[in-house]
Amino acid sequence: MKKKKVLFISSTGGHLNELLQLAPLFEKYDYKMGYMVFGTKDHMLTYPFKLLANCFISVYYFVKIRPKYIVTTGTHTAGPICYLGKIFGSKIIYIET
């Protein structure tokens, strides 16, 4: 049986720690791991450029992976890929941490 494609996404720190608690589930799915540009709203001069870069990276990952499900623990890093997923019919699973 073919494994379902799942994209797990979060930012660094606590959100990533929460998402990694799901690690036992990773092997049950066709999952991929990738990285995005770290950006924080505390640096308003560079943040818009990093957010734009993450939007392009999100498009790349979404086209490459074509996830059926997107699992996220939130933050701005996950926003662009969740919007893409919603537009193209992926199921979004948001876990409040």
N, CA, C and O of each residue as an XYZ file, in Angstrom:
388
protein
N       0.839     -1.184      0.000
C       0.000      0.000      0.000
C       0.885      1.248      0.000
O       1.848      1.334      0.762
N       0.558      2.192     -0.840
C       1.331      3.426     -0.956
C       1.093      4.319      0.263
O      -0.043      4.524      0.689
N       2.187      4.843      0.812
C       2.079      5.723      1.971
C       1.563      7.088      1.550
O       1.887      7.576      0.467
N       0.752      7.707      2.416
C       0.242      9.054      2.152
C       1.359     10.074      2.357
O       2.185      9.940      3.259
N       1.367     11.099      1.500
C       2.383     12.138      1.597
C       1.954     13.170      2.633
O       0.875     13.757      2.546
N       2.825     13.375      3.610
C       2.552     14.302      4.699
C       3.729     15.258      4.824
O       4.887     14.845      4.771
N       3.423     16.529      4.988
C       4.449     17.528      5.224
C       4.288     18.013      6.654
O       3.229     18.517      7.028
N       5.334     17.863      7.453
C       5.351     18.355      8.833
C       6.132     19.657      8.822
O       7.259     19.690      8.328
N       5.553     20.744      9.362
C       6.236     22.039      9.310
C       6.042     22.815     10.607
O       4.964     22.816     11.202
N       7.119     23.474     11.025
C       7.072     24.362     12.184
C       8.280     25.283     12.119
O       9.136     25.155     11.244
N       8.328     26.201     13.051
C       9.524     27.027     13.173
C      10.458     26.346     14.171
O      10.178     25.242     14.638
N      11.547     26.998     14.490
C      12.508     26.425     15.427
C      12.008     26.588     16.861
O      10.960     27.187     17.105
N      12.755     26.059     17.777
C      12.451     26.228     19.196
C      11.340     25.319     19.685
O      11.279     24.140     19.334
N      10.465     25.883     20.497
C       9.390     25.118     21.117
C       8.423     24.503     20.133
O       7.944     23.390     20.350
N       8.126     25.210     19.050
C       7.212     24.669     18.043
C       7.800     23.414     17.397
O       7.088     22.441     17.148
N       9.099     23.447     17.130
C       9.758     22.275     16.558
C       9.794     21.122     17.563
O       9.570     19.969     17.197
N      10.076     21.436     18.826
C      10.085     20.399     19.857
C       8.721     19.719     19.953
O       8.641     18.499     20.099
N       7.665     20.497     19.872
C       6.310     19.928     19.917
C       6.071     19.032     18.703
O       5.520     17.940     18.835
N       6.480     19.487     17.535
C       6.273     18.703     16.321
C       7.088     17.409     16.355
O       6.624     16.368     15.890
N       8.286     17.475     16.897
C       9.137     16.285     16.957
C       8.594     15.221     17.910
O       9.038     14.074     17.869
N       7.648     15.584     18.757
C       7.011     14.584     19.600
C       6.169     13.622     18.757
O       5.787     12.547     19.220
N       5.888     14.019     17.526
C       5.153     13.154     16.596
C       6.088     12.248     15.796
O       5.627     11.512     14.923
N       7.378     12.288     16.073
C       8.365     11.529     15.299
C       8.021     10.050     15.109
O       8.313      9.514     14.040
N       7.423      9.364     16.077
C       7.059      7.961     15.834
C       6.084      7.790     14.659
O       6.024      6.719     14.055
N       5.335      8.829     14.341
C       4.401      8.759     13.211
C       5.094      8.932     11.865
O       4.561      8.507     10.840
N       6.265      9.544     11.852
C       6.927      9.879     10.594
C       7.109      8.668      9.685
O       6.878      8.756      8.480
N       7.512      7.567     10.245
C       7.799      6.378      9.437
C       6.555      5.775      8.785
O       6.667      4.999      7.836
N       5.383      6.125      9.285
C       4.143      5.576      8.726
C       3.718      6.300      7.451
O       2.801      5.857      6.759
N       4.384      7.415      7.139
C       4.001      8.236      6.002
C       5.195      8.499      5.103
O       6.347      8.343      5.509
N       4.901      8.899      3.880
C       5.936      9.360      2.964
C       6.171     10.823      3.320
O       5.447     11.705      2.858
N       7.168     11.072      4.129
C       7.390     12.430      4.608
C       8.737     12.943      4.128
O       9.627     12.163      3.789
N       8.877     14.244      4.103
C      10.119     14.888      3.720
C      10.484     15.909      4.779
O       9.617     16.454      5.462
N      11.789     16.163      4.907
C      12.255     17.158      5.835
C      13.072     18.180      5.062
O      13.930     17.816      4.257
N      12.813     19.432      5.299
C      13.544     20.500      4.634
C      13.650     21.686      5.571
O      13.116     21.667      6.680
N      14.324     22.688      5.129
C      14.559     23.847      5.973
C      14.186     25.122      5.241
O      14.261     25.213      4.015
N      13.782     26.098      6.031
C      13.418     27.399      5.484
C      14.305     28.446      6.143
O      15.070     28.141      7.059
N      14.197     29.666      5.675
C      14.993     30.779      6.196
C      14.432     31.186      7.561
O      13.227     31.387      7.713
N      15.321     31.304      8.547
C      14.885     31.744      9.871
C      14.672     33.242      9.850
O      15.560     33.999      9.457
N      13.513     33.662     10.268
C      13.208     35.087     10.333
C      12.313     35.362     11.519
O      11.490     34.530     11.900
N      12.479     36.519     12.092
C      11.648     36.909     13.222
C      11.178     38.338     13.029
O      11.871     39.167     12.440
N       9.998     38.602     13.532
C       9.430     39.945     13.392
C      10.183     40.966     14.236
O       9.918     42.165     14.138
N      11.111     40.510     15.057
C      11.924     41.430     15.855
C      12.915     42.204     14.991
O      13.436     43.237     15.413
N      13.173     41.711     13.790
C      14.099     42.374     12.861
C      13.299     42.833     11.642
O      13.343     42.197     10.589
N      12.590     43.908     11.786
C      11.629     44.350     10.765
C      12.274     44.765      9.437
O      11.586     44.799      8.417
N      13.551     45.076      9.423
C      14.191     45.442      8.159
C      14.409     44.223      7.264
O      14.241     44.308      6.048
N      14.776     43.109      7.852
C      15.059     41.913      7.057
C      13.878     40.949      6.983
O      13.824     40.109      6.085
N      12.939     41.057      7.908
C      11.832     40.105      7.970
C      11.027     40.013      6.673
O      10.741     38.899      6.233
N      10.648     41.125      6.037
C       9.860     41.001      4.794
C      10.582     40.198      3.708
O       9.951     39.445      2.968
N      11.889     40.358      3.617
C      12.667     39.629      2.607
C      12.747     38.142      2.940
O      12.675     37.295      2.049
N      12.894     37.833      4.206
C      12.939     36.434      4.631
C      11.578     35.773      4.459
O      11.496     34.607      4.075
N      10.516     36.511      4.741
C       9.174     35.976      4.528
C       8.934     35.707      3.043
O       8.368     34.676      2.679
N       9.361     36.626      2.197
C       9.226     36.431      0.748
C      10.029     35.211      0.289
O       9.555     34.415     -0.522
N      11.251     35.074      0.816
C      12.068     33.902      0.478
C      11.351     32.629      0.908
O      11.340     31.648      0.164
N      10.756     32.628      2.091
C      10.037     31.448      2.572
C       8.801     31.151      1.727
O       8.407     29.992      1.597
N       8.194     32.169      1.161
C       7.059     31.935      0.252
C       7.524     31.163     -0.984
O       6.859     30.223     -1.419
N       8.654     31.557     -1.541
C       9.191     30.852     -2.712
C       9.631     29.430     -2.351
O       9.404     28.487     -3.110
N      10.257     29.293     -1.195
C      10.669     27.961     -0.748
C       9.433     27.082     -0.531
O       9.455     25.893     -0.848
N       8.369     27.658      0.001
C       7.122     26.918      0.222
C       6.544     26.412     -1.094
O       6.089     25.272     -1.179
N       6.562     27.257     -2.115
C       6.075     26.828     -3.431
C       6.918     25.664     -3.937
O       6.378     24.688     -4.458
N       8.230     25.760     -3.789
C       9.122     24.684     -4.223
C       8.780     23.376     -3.513
O       8.598     22.343     -4.158
N       8.693     23.425     -2.178
C       8.385     22.210     -1.418
C       7.011     21.653     -1.777
O       6.838     20.441     -1.910
N       6.047     22.540     -1.932
C       4.696     22.058     -2.217
C       4.639     21.364     -3.570
O       4.034     20.300     -3.695
N       5.261     21.953     -4.580
C       5.274     21.347     -5.923
C       6.065     20.037     -5.902
O       5.666     19.067     -6.547
N       7.163     19.999     -5.181
C       8.008     18.807     -5.121
C       7.313     17.669     -4.368
O       7.358     16.519     -4.804
N       6.681     17.983     -3.253
C       6.125     16.950     -2.379
C       4.668     16.622     -2.707
O       4.269     15.459     -2.648
N       3.885     17.623     -3.046
C       2.439     17.447     -3.278
C       1.782     16.731     -2.094
O       1.189     15.665     -2.262
N       1.888     17.325     -0.889
C       1.378     16.633      0.293
C      -0.144     16.535      0.309
O      -0.850     17.464     -0.083
N      -0.620     15.402      0.766
C      -2.059     15.208      0.968
C      -2.463     15.863      2.286
O      -3.578     16.361      2.437
N      -1.526     15.851      3.239
C      -1.763     16.432      4.557
C      -0.592     17.319      4.942
O       0.557     17.022      4.616
N      -0.890     18.416      5.642
C       0.125     19.303      6.190
C      -0.136     19.373      7.687
O      -1.210     19.788      8.124
N       0.862     18.961      8.467
C       0.744     18.990      9.922
C       1.667     20.087     10.431
O       2.856     20.096     10.114
N       1.127     21.010     11.220
C       1.923     22.126     11.698
C       1.608     22.459     13.142
O       0.488     22.271     13.617
N       2.623     22.956     13.825
C       2.432     23.492     15.162
C       2.430     25.014     15.119
O       2.499     25.682     16.150
N       2.349     25.543     13.909
C       2.113     26.963     13.757
C       3.325     27.832     13.492
O       4.401     27.347     13.143
N       3.131     29.076     13.659
C       3.993     30.237     13.467
C       4.020     30.686     12.014
O       3.544     29.993     11.115
N       4.578     31.839     11.820
C       4.590     32.483     10.501
C       5.305     31.667      9.439
O       4.995     31.802      8.255
N       6.243     30.832      9.825
C       6.973     30.009      8.859
C       6.040     29.071      8.113
O       6.240     28.808      6.927
N       5.026     28.568      8.795
C       4.098     27.603      8.203
C       2.992     28.267      7.389
O       2.317     27.600      6.605
N       2.803     29.543      7.563
C       1.701     30.235      6.893
C       1.635     30.056      5.388
O       0.601     29.630      4.874
N       2.709     30.367      4.658
C       2.640     30.253      3.197
C       2.303     28.854      2.697
O       1.509     28.711      1.767
N       2.890     27.820      3.296
C       2.629     26.464      2.810
C       1.218     26.024      3.172
O       0.606     25.251      2.434
N       0.694     26.502      4.293
C      -0.687     26.165      4.662
C      -1.671     26.821      3.695
O      -2.672     26.206      3.327
N      -1.404     28.049      3.283
C      -2.258     28.696      2.284
C      -2.225     27.927      0.966
O      -3.265     27.688      0.351
N      -1.030     27.544      0.540
C      -0.913     26.750     -0.692
C      -1.683     25.443     -0.571
O      -2.411     25.047     -1.481
N      -1.513     24.790      0.553
C      -2.213     23.529      0.776
C      -3.717     23.693      0.725
O      -4.419     22.874      0.131
N      -4.208     24.742      1.342
C      -5.655     24.991      1.347
C      -6.159     25.241     -0.070
O      -7.207     24.723     -0.455
N      -5.432     26.019     -0.837
C      -5.828     26.322     -2.217
C      -5.873     25.062     -3.068
O      -6.773     24.902     -3.894
N      -4.902     24.156     -2.873
C      -4.794     22.972     -3.723
C      -5.356     21.697     -3.089
O      -5.095     20.598     -3.579
N      -6.116     21.833     -2.018
C      -6.868     20.704     -1.488
C      -6.192     19.824     -0.462
O      -6.717     18.760     -0.136
N      -5.048     20.229      0.059
C      -4.426     19.452      1.141
C      -5.217     19.660      2.423
O      -5.816     20.716      2.630
N      -5.216     18.666      3.264
C      -5.836     18.787      4.578
C      -4.810     19.401      5.518
O      -3.668     18.947      5.578
N      -5.215     20.433      6.251
C      -4.328     21.112      7.178
C      -4.652     20.640      8.586
O      -5.803     20.707      9.018
N      -3.647     20.165      9.296
C      -3.819     19.728     10.671
C      -2.968     20.663     11.528
O      -1.739     20.595     11.514
N      -3.642     21.529     12.267
C      -2.962     22.520     13.094
C      -3.013     22.050     14.544
O      -4.089     21.806     15.089
N      -1.856     21.927     15.154
C      -1.781     21.505     16.543
C      -1.373     22.714     17.375
O      -0.255     23.214     17.243
N      -2.268     23.180     18.225
C      -1.968     24.313     19.096
C      -1.044     23.849     20.197
O      -1.337     22.876     20.893
N       0.077     24.542     20.360
C       1.052     24.124     21.370
C       1.133     25.112     22.500
O       1.905     24.916     23.438
